[in-house]
Amino acid sequence: MSRPRHRGVPIPPPTSAAELRNRARGMACLLRGARLDRDIGLRELGAALDVSPSVISDWERSAAMPTIANFCRWVRAVGMDPARTLEIIAIEAP
């Protein structure tokens, strides 16, 4: 997978643990919002990803991080594009 880009420019990786946490929180908020906008429940999403609803809840609260494979499946399950989602998260991180 290539590094996310914005307008053709590579987005740099996080430079600190705090920045990584901020990006993780951004990802969680973005995906939770997408799930709620599409009226997908935790149980329904958990079943689609073959994980328990509590795992989805942990991801959405940034209490745990999904694997890359689960992240991609999660993003697709809520109707988003994985590469674009990573780009949005990287750009909008404070």
C-alpha positions in Angstrom: 0.0 0.0 0.0 1.4 3.4 -1.0 1.7 6.3 1.4 -1.5 8.4 1.5 -1.3 11.5 -0.6 -3.1 14.9 -0.7 -3.1 16.6 -4.0 -0.2 14.5 -5.1 2.0 15.2 -2.1 2.8 12.4 0.3 1.3 12.8 3.8 4.0 12.4 6.4 3.7 9.7 9.1 3.0 10.9 12.7 6.0 12.3 14.4 5.0 11.7 18.0 2.9 9.4 20.1 0.5 12.3 20.7 0.0 12.8 17.0 -0.6 9.1 16.5 -3.3 9.2 19.2 -4.9 12.2 17.6 -5.0 10.5 14.3 -6.5 7.4 15.9 -9.2 9.4 17.6 -9.9 11.2 14.3 -10.2 7.8 12.6 -12.6 6.5 15.3 -14.8 9.6 15.2 -15.0 9.6 11.4 -15.9 5.9 11.2 -18.4 6.1 14.1 -20.1 9.0 12.4 -20.2 7.1 9.1 -21.7 4.1 10.9 -24.4 6.2 12.6 -25.2 8.1 9.4 -25.9 4.8 7.7 -27.9 3.6 10.7 -25.6 0.5 11.2 -25.7 -0.9 14.7 -22.7 -2.3 16.6 -24.1 -5.8 16.3 -24.7 -5.5 12.6 -21.2 -4.1 12.0 -19.6 -6.7 14.3 -21.3 -9.5 12.4 -20.1 -8.1 9.1 -16.5 -7.9 10.4 -16.7 -11.2 12.4 -15.9 -9.4 15.6 -17.9 -8.8 18.7 -19.9 -5.5 19.1 -17.7 -4.7 22.1 -14.6 -4.8 19.8 -16.2 -2.2 17.5 -17.1 -0.1 20.6 -13.4 -0.3 21.7 -12.2 0.9 18.3 -14.7 3.8 18.2 -13.6 4.9 21.7 -9.9 4.5 20.7 -9.6 2.0 23.5 -8.1 -0.5 21.0 -6.8 -0.3 17.4 -8.0 -2.5 14.6 -5.5 -4.4 12.5 -5.0 -2.9 9.0 -7.2 -5.7 7.5 -10.0 -5.0 10.0 -9.6 -1.2 9.4 -10.1 -1.7 5.7 -13.1 -4.0 6.2 -14.6 -1.6 8.7 -14.2 1.4 6.3 -15.8 -0.5 3.4 -18.6 -1.8 5.7 -19.6 1.8 6.4 -19.4 2.8 2.7 -16.0 4.6 2.7 -12.8 4.2 0.7 -9.8 3.0 2.9 -7.1 5.1 1.1 -9.3 8.2 1.1 -10.1 7.7 4.7 -6.5 7.5 5.7 -5.8 10.7 3.7 -8.6 12.5 5.5 -7.4 11.4 8.9 -3.8 12.5 8.1 -4.8 15.9 6.8 -7.3 16.7 9.5 -5.0 15.7 12.4 -4.3 18.7 14.7 
